[in-house]
Amino acid sequence: MASAQSTAETTAQHRAGHGARLTVDLSAVTANWRHLAAHAPQAECGAVVKADAYGCGLAAVAPALWRAGCRTFFVAHLSEGIAARALLPEAAIYLLNGLPPGGAEAFRAHALRPVLGSGEELAEWAAATESASPAALHVDTGMNRLGLRVEEALALSGDSVIARAGIDLVMSHLVSAEQPGDPLNAHQAEAFARVRAAFPHLRGSLANSSGTCLAPGARHDLLRPGYCLFGGNPEPGRANPMRPVVRLEATILQVRQVEAGETCGYNARWRAPTPRRLATLSLGYADGYPRSASNSGHALVGGVLCPILGLISMDLIILDVTHAPEARRGGTATLIGDSLDIDTVGQAAGTIGYEILTGLGSRYVRNSIE
Ligand SMILES: *Cc1c(COP(=O)(O)O)cnc(C)c1O
């Protein structure tokens, strides 16, 4: 009893020592993964966990996905791959950014699979690999970013370098998957089908989060969702079938009354049209909440949507709580959560939910719940 109490006190003190709390719902991550897996029973569902699992914390997210049944993971960099390997000793881990010059040794030491994105990378991996360590071949069907050109890939059909390099997967990446009406989707699907026909023995992967919602033909053998596992809407403009994953809450430091005509914050970017009640939150752009949401974002206090006023400061945000009677010193405001989903927050900040997630800071108390 005594020790439970002191644990609770320590937790309360710990919370009070920070301005904000980020809660990551791991059961929502795994539910989202299961949802995708169930809707594409012909394909394997992998998980993209680059950028510290989209800001949600690789250390908690990766093992949770493994326990849910996910066996194939994608990250961007070697350092991310090494971190993922330590958490997932038996998983297949692909590195989307390919093979850096001289990197083969480190990849092999950690049993990591490069997604080879050029003829040079392919040749280097094949030369460095005696026993055909697995790797993927990236074919560019329209992004012009990473990957062999379609013609370049087709010319490798039947070439022994494919087997020597241990290629077991051919993949491409969609340019506009979140816009199902964009003709680029059909163009890329057709180009990828030609590539797959040239390598009939290789597994194929094309679909990111939004790609999983396109025609079933876009799914191929392995899905590569990232964003929607973390609650992002794969079909903008339609109801989000995913469960929300992150909740960001900040403490209210002060509540004050201002008269009509008074201003608030740096450069006086907001002026009270009538007498108002303001609350100051202990969270700012240094915590990863975007400054571009100044004068346009919102927070919830007791379920009431309260506008952000003026410029967001480094450590503070000012909120209009005139219509939120629950606002009080020590109370809580929700910046992300409930009606303020990551897509909505991204839009208010003039960006996308992806950037909100990956920008989530390390200044909070972070909690994972299962
Ligand atoms: C990041 C990434 C993904 C995941 O995309 P989401 O839109 O987050 O699902 C898939 N494939 C590649 C090549 C990527 O870079």
The ligand as an SDF file (V2000), in Angstrom:
LIG
                    3D

 15 15  0  0  0  0  0  0  0  0999 V2000
    7.2100    5.9820  -45.8630 C   0  0  0  0  0  0  0  0  0  0  0  0
    7.0080    4.9700  -46.9160 C   0  0  0  0  0  0  0  0  0  0  0  0
    5.9080    4.1020  -46.8600 C   0  0  0  0  0  0  0  0  0  0  0  0
    4.7850    4.2770  -45.8850 C   0  0  0  0  0  0  0  0  0  0  0  0
    3.9290    5.3050  -46.3570 O   0  0  0  0  0  0  0  0  0  0  0  0
    2.6080    5.7440  -45.5890 P   0  0  0  0  0  0  0  0  0  0  0  0
    1.9680    6.7150  -46.5000 O   0  0  0  0  0  0  0  0  0  0  0  0
    3.0540    6.3410  -44.3070 O   0  0  0  0  0  0  0  0  0  0  0  0
    1.8040    4.5240  -45.3700 O   0  0  0  0  0  0  0  0  0  0  0  0
    5.8570    3.0640  -47.7840 C   0  0  0  0  0  0  0  0  0  0  0  0
    6.8210    2.9180  -48.7320 N   0  0  0  0  0  0  0  0  0  0  0  0
    7.8600    3.7670  -48.8320 C   0  0  0  0  0  0  0  0  0  0  0  0
    8.8600    3.5740  -49.9050 C   0  0  0  0  0  0  0  0  0  0  0  0
    7.9790    4.8270  -47.9370 C   0  0  0  0  0  0  0  0  0  0  0  0
    9.0060    5.6770  -48.0520 O   0  0  0  0  0  0  0  0  0  0  0  0
  1  2  1  0
  2  3  1  0
  2 14  2  0
  3  4  1  0
  3 10  2  0
  4  5  1  0
  5  6  1  0
  6  7  2  0
  6  8  1  0
  6  9  1  0
 10 11  1  0
 11 12  2  0
 12 13  1  0
 12 14  1  0
 14 15  1  0
M  END
$$$$
